[in-house]
Amino acid sequence: MIRAEGLCKEFERSVRQGRKTRKEKFLAVDHVSLEAKAGEIIGILGPNGAGKTTLLRMLGMLMTPTKGRVELLDGEGRALTDPSERKAAIGYLSGNTRLYPRFSIREYLEFLGQLYGYDKEKIRERIKEIFQVLDMEKFGDNRMEKLSTGQTQRASIARCLMADPDLYILDEPTLGLDILSAESIISFMKQQKDRGKTVLYSTHYLEEAEILCDRIYMICQGRIVAEGTPGELTEQTGSRNLREAFHKIYDSAAEDERYKNMASQNELYESQVKRNKPVMARSSLTADHKAGEGFREEVQRSCQIEKEDKGRSDKERRDGEEWV
């Protein structure tokens, strides 16, 4: 079981301002809390750049959070505090995992077994079991450099399996795979769930997540914007399926973010006016925008100011025409 509370990760980025660029800090992951229990498959859904990989890297102990904490519990509910214990309990698969190209899969797993301190008999038994689980008997003795994309992905998962961890963290494990390879990996995740393991994975394939996941966290611009079972999310949004629910939730979250930015720009405008500084142009709002919760009053006030400004400009133009 894994539990995260208030996770934040801050990075720095360059922002163009006129002809110059300036540095600014931003939160790639913004106060995220979640929990994944034994025997659960948890899905992390979101568009590219939402913060999924950064979140998974912090949960996998590969990246230190700026704020917040991650708690990892063993099967008896005991918190794991020793770094070596915590790493041994996690099998992490990322999209850029690199394997030794001149090793065969069998040689590579034998090498890992020796690093883990297994004896030869245990290594042989473990490799045999892994090959059966991932359907790798036909290509298990091929060199890594000769493998197809799907075979390479299964070899990467075999690496995670060798230590028999309690928690699997898989970052888009079926990305770019053919149907048979993807089905093999989906079958593997179901088997681990049945064994009482915890599986935490990200994906862009919403139909896959709808069938596979016990619970789902949707992330947008670093924040969790929805959480629940696939059935709960579709019911709450009045949708026919998870794909439709995802679009409704994401569109609503993106709209709220636009109004937050609008409120922020208005505050900057007013502070610049008070300090007698050159001001930024106000952002315009179209009539069909719907104000997010908590920002309606700010948006209406902004629209009224723009309307009054436009009215004054029109009157000045008419007065000028009459004078001429």
VENVENHU-V442923 format. One line per field, one symbol per residue. ss: DSSP state (a for helix, b for strand, c for the rest). burial: # if it has 16 or more other C-alpha atoms within 10 Angstrom, else .. A space follows every 10 residues. Layout:
ss: ???
burial: ???
This chain:
ss: cbbbbbbbbb bbbbbbbccb bbbbbbbbbb bbbbbbcccc bbbbbccccc caaaaaaaac ccccccbbbb bbbcccccbc ccaaaaaacb bbbccccccc cccbaaaaaa aaaaacccca aaaaaaaaaa aaaccccccc ccbaaaccaa aaaaaaaaaa acccccbbbb bcccccccaa aaaaaaaaaa aaaacccbbb bbcccaaaaa aaccbbbbbb ccbbbbbbca aaaaaaaccc caaaaaaaaa aaaaaaaaaa aaaaaaaaaa aaaacccccc cccccccccc cccccaaaaa aaaaaaaaaa aaaaaaaaaa aaac
burial: ##.#..###. .......... ......#### ###..##### ######...# ########## ...##..### .###...... .....##.## ####....#. ..######## .##....... ..#..##..# #.####..## ..##..#..# ########## ########## #####.#... ##.##..### .##...#### ###..#.### .######### #######.## #.##..#.#. ###.##.### ..#.##..## .##.##..#. .......... .......... ##.....##. .##..#.... .......... ....
